[in-house]
Amino acid sequence: MLENLTTETRNQSTLNLDQMPILSVLKLMQEEDATLSSAIQAKLPQIERVVAVVIESFKQGGRLIYIGAGTSGRLGILDAVECVPTFGTEPEMVQGIIAGGETAIRMAVEGAEDSPQLGREDIRQLKVNSRDTVIGVAASGRTPYVIGALQEAAELGARTASLACNEDSEIARYAEHAIEIVTGAEILTGSTRLKAGTAQKMVMNMISTVAMIGIGKVYSNLMVDVKPTNEKLVQRAKAMISEITGCDEETAASYYELSKHQVKVAVVMLLMDLGYEEAQLKLMESDGFIRRAIQDGKGR
């Protein structure tokens, strides 16, 4: 029942919300959002377990699939889309699925979240398999569409996890691993696009970013697999080559071209005095980790 969910309870600090001055409302919103850091910190072990599972999926050539309805579904899509330019992934590697399909990204699709069968069908359509990790996302923790999706994913042998903003959530019963961030009452009763949505995005940021670190997409604190799709990212890529290797801007620009716009390849070429194909092979042998490639080379 909705009344048993903390995300649906009335916030006693905002009972006079409609009578408050703008600044007072803004301060209240900021104060409520400030509680999210400790709420997430309390569940870091849960998040750690899910990240480890996602890394294993990636290492096996599998995918990370977020699936949800409404805000939860849109946030999954947002996190997935950003992985392509940030980490140079293929669009299929991290995906976000929303109840109701593409139309639901821009507007509500009536009844979509209430159908567990639709969730099952969307998972089947993706040809989910044992290498994949499917994360069902629902602020309430009870969305039928997400439950159906998790059930189907489990039956197909996929790794499963849930992300909810209430404890003892229903979706947790259908997942191997559960993340439950207790975000509490919203300033606007039941509007889980607010604190709950913010917390969900923060957790998704953690999952995708730390998983990408775990498969060699990061060197130091630099996103060395960036896909330079615009001038800003081209300049960032060249700057990373210079920063890591200590070369001047002209050399970095030259190796950016020689490496076919691949920062990791350019770095290995420069630091190990290798040609393009040799550097590619070295990275492949090192599972894509720059640090491992360089250390292996020094050890020979």
C-alpha positions, 0 to 999 in steps of 0.5 A: 500500500502506498501509505506504507512507503516513506516516499509517499508520506507527508513531510511535516516541515513543508505543510505550509509549502504553498504559503512560503516565500520563494527563498524559504522553499529553496532553502528547504529543498536544499536542506532536504537534498543535503540528507541524501549524502548520508543516506547513500553512505549508509548503503555503500556496501550494497552499492559495492556488491552491485558494482562488482557484479557489473564489472564481471558482466563487462569483463565477460562481454555483457551489458548493464541494463537499467529498466524503470518507469517514469523518472526512474526509467529516464534517469537510467537512459540518461546514465546510459547515454552519457557512457558513450562519449565519456568512456568510449563505449558502444551504445549497447554496452550500457542501456536504459529502458523505460516503460512505454518506450521512446514516447515515455521519455518525453511524456507519460504513457498511461498504464505502462508502469502497471504491466509486468508483462510489458516488462517481461517483453522488453527484457526478451526483446533485448535478448538478455542473457547470463552475461548481462546485469539488469538493474530494476529501478523504482523509487517506490520499490513496487512498480509492476513493470520493473518486477516483471522485467526482473523476473524475466531477466532472472529466468534468462540467467542474467544477474539482477539488482534493484534500486529503490528508495524505500526499505524492504521493497517489493522489487528487492524480492526479485533481485539477487542484489538490492540497493535501498536508499531511504530518502524519506518524505519529499517536500512535495508529497509523493513527487519522487522526481525530487529527492528520490530521483536525485539519489537514484542518479547519484547511485547510477553515477557511482555504478557506471563510473566505478564499473568503468574504472574497473575495466580500464576506462580510466587512468589516474583520474582521467577518462582516457577512453573519451570519444572526442565527438566535439571540439571540447573533447578533442582538446581534452583528449590532446591535453590528457596525452600531454598530461600523462606523457609529459610531452608538449602540445605539438607532440600531443596533437601529432600522436592524437592523429597517429593514434587515430584519436585514441588517447590510450593508444597515443599514451602507450605509443609515446611512453613505450616508443611503439608504433600504432599496431604494437601499442594496440596489441600491448593494450589488448594484452593488458585488458585495456589498462594503460598502467598495466601495459606500461608496467608489463613493458618495463618488466621485460 
